[in-house]
Amino acid sequence: MTLEEGLELIHNYKKGLEKFIETLPEQSVQLGSEMIKTLLMSSKNEIANLDAIEKALKRESKYESGLSE
């Protein structure tokens, strides 16, 4: 897998999580408020983790390209 493919995969996964977060309020009657809070916090943490991975991959890519020059 190339860096670009990995970054695209991260981007698509983050979009899926953001869409999931958008639909959570509609499910509050079935799930209950505590479950909604837990799912929301978990999803936001996962997005933050994906952001950190994405930044690290980009930083590593820049570092490696600097070494090859």
C-alpha positions as CSV (number, residue, x, y, z in Angstrom):
1,M,0.0,0.0,0.0
2,T,1.3,3.4,-0.9
3,L,1.3,6.4,1.4
4,E,-1.4,8.0,-0.7
5,E,-3.6,4.9,-0.5
6,G,-3.1,4.8,3.2
7,L,-4.0,8.5,3.6
8,E,-7.1,8.0,1.4
9,L,-8.1,5.1,3.6
10,I,-7.8,7.2,6.7
11,H,-9.7,10.0,5.1
12,N,-12.6,7.7,4.1
13,Y,-12.7,6.1,7.6
14,K,-12.8,9.5,9.2
15,K,-15.7,10.6,6.9
16,G,-17.5,7.4,7.9
17,L,-17.0,8.2,11.6
18,E,-18.2,11.8,11.1
19,K,-21.3,10.5,9.4
20,F,-21.9,8.1,12.2
21,I,-21.6,11.0,14.7
22,E,-24.1,13.0,12.8
23,T,-26.7,10.2,12.9
24,L,-26.2,9.4,16.6
25,P,-28.8,11.9,17.9
26,E,-31.5,10.2,15.7
27,Q,-30.8,6.9,17.5
28,S,-31.0,8.3,21.1
29,V,-34.5,6.9,21.8
30,Q,-33.3,3.3,21.0
31,L,-29.8,3.6,22.6
32,G,-30.2,5.9,25.5
33,S,-28.2,9.0,26.4
34,E,-25.3,7.2,28.2
35,M,-24.7,5.0,25.2
36,I,-24.8,8.0,22.9
37,K,-22.3,9.8,25.0
38,T,-20.0,6.8,25.1
39,L,-20.2,6.2,21.3
40,L,-19.7,9.9,20.6
41,M,-16.6,10.2,22.8
42,S,-15.2,7.0,21.4
43,S,-15.8,8.1,17.8
44,K,-14.2,11.5,18.5
45,N,-11.2,9.9,20.1
46,E,-10.9,7.6,17.1
47,I,-10.9,10.6,14.7
48,A,-8.2,12.3,16.8
49,N,-6.1,9.1,16.6
50,L,-6.6,9.0,12.9
51,D,-5.5,12.6,12.6
52,A,-2.4,11.8,14.6
53,I,-1.6,8.8,12.4
54,E,-2.1,10.9,9.3
55,K,0.2,13.7,10.5
56,A,2.9,11.2,11.5
57,L,2.7,9.5,8.1
58,K,3.0,12.8,6.3
59,R,5.8,13.9,8.5
60,E,7.7,10.6,8.0
61,S,7.1,10.9,4.3
62,K,8.7,14.4,4.3
63,Y,11.6,13.2,6.4
64,E,12.2,10.2,4.1
65,S,12.1,12.4,1.0
66,G,14.6,14.8,2.5
67,L,17.0,11.9,3.1
68,S,16.9,10.7,-0.5
69,E,17.8,14.1,-1.9
